[in-house]
């Protein structure tokens, strides 16, 4: 699959709320995930670690709605814009907005970087 193919199918799965399925299908075994925060989840390497981050998110957030814009493709990269209504565990409902940059190598997502609204 080329980058456009990966981006299109990955986006379709995300729009359907199938984030785990998108990851299972498209993350490379040594995927790198980078978050704009300090701590244990700032930079994770490998499918198992990134799957664990996703599980942590779903275990600690009630997701009410998700909007996905994109994909926007350039060479071996694509971006998506996410807007999520969530209630973090022990906190008030909020809107999260983020941009995700994905780098594709050999038909798989080799790297993902997230950019949050400040």
PyMOL commands that set and color helices and strands:
alter all, ss='L'
color gray80, all
select helices_A, chain A and resi 3-15+19-26+47-60
alter helices_A, ss='H'
color red, helices_A
select strands_A, chain A and resi 27-34+43-45+61-74+77-88+93-105+108-116
alter strands_A, ss='S'
color yellow, strands_A
deselect
rebuild
show_as cartoon
